Amino acid sequence: MAFELEALPYSVEALEPHIDRETMEIHHDRHHQAYIDNLNKAIVGTDAENASLEDILKNISKYSPAVRNNGGGHFNHKLFWSVLGPNAGGTPTGELAQAIDETFGSFDELKKKLQEAGATRFGSGWSWLIVGEDGKLAVTSTPNQDNPLMDVAEVKGTPIFGIDVWEHAYYLKYQNKRPAYLDAIFNVVNWDTVAQNYASAK
């Protein structure tokens, strides 16, 4: 069963001025599509052809580097588009807000940790908010298109929010100023979706 690119849940210009239209078009229509095309090629003739994306990632050590890179790329971007949105930003509420305060002390502290994880990730990768195997929130970072679902991840858990720190996610607008992008992205985070992800992951 081939994987397919889903349409964005909002228009390509919906995240402006924080993420520009051109970046969104290239990032979604070209980069994400390429991960899917290459994943579909890489799973031909393997048992991954009939597995869910999550199951493939949880057993990624038994698959080729192409499945790891492109399967991760597909999952990570799918999550990324879903946790962003227009008329978003602000701060989390409800159970998620409570769990953030209990774990990190405050939302500002969580934001700082996510930004640090993204800013200090050498080269390309991701900054994550996850529900760890102990059921608690944690911030972690992965290289390239790895993620915490993978059996090879240093810190394992279910990602509920991720920030793409590959240069293609921000370079057209922010050039080499990754911290500026990591600050701006919090203006377009859809915390309702992140809260739903948290409820499901628990």
JODADA-V77334 format. One record per run of one state. SS is the DSSP state (H for helix, E for strand, C for the rest). FROM is the first residue (numbers start at 1). TO is the last residue. If there is no record, write none. Layout:
ss | from | to
SS | FROM | TO
SS | FROM | TO
This chain:
ss | from | to
C | 1 | 20
H | 21 | 42
C | 43 | 46
H | 47 | 50
C | 51 | 52
H | 53 | 58
C | 59 | 59
H | 60 | 62
C | 63 | 64
H | 65 | 82
C | 83 | 83
E | 84 | 84
C | 85 | 93
H | 94 | 104
C | 105 | 106
H | 107 | 119
C | 120 | 124
E | 125 | 132
C | 133 | 136
E | 137 | 143
C | 144 | 156
E | 157 | 164
C | 165 | 166
H | 167 | 169
C | 170 | 170
H | 171 | 174
C | 175 | 177
H | 178 | 187
C | 188 | 188
E | 189 | 189
C | 190 | 190
H | 191 | 201
C | 202 | 202
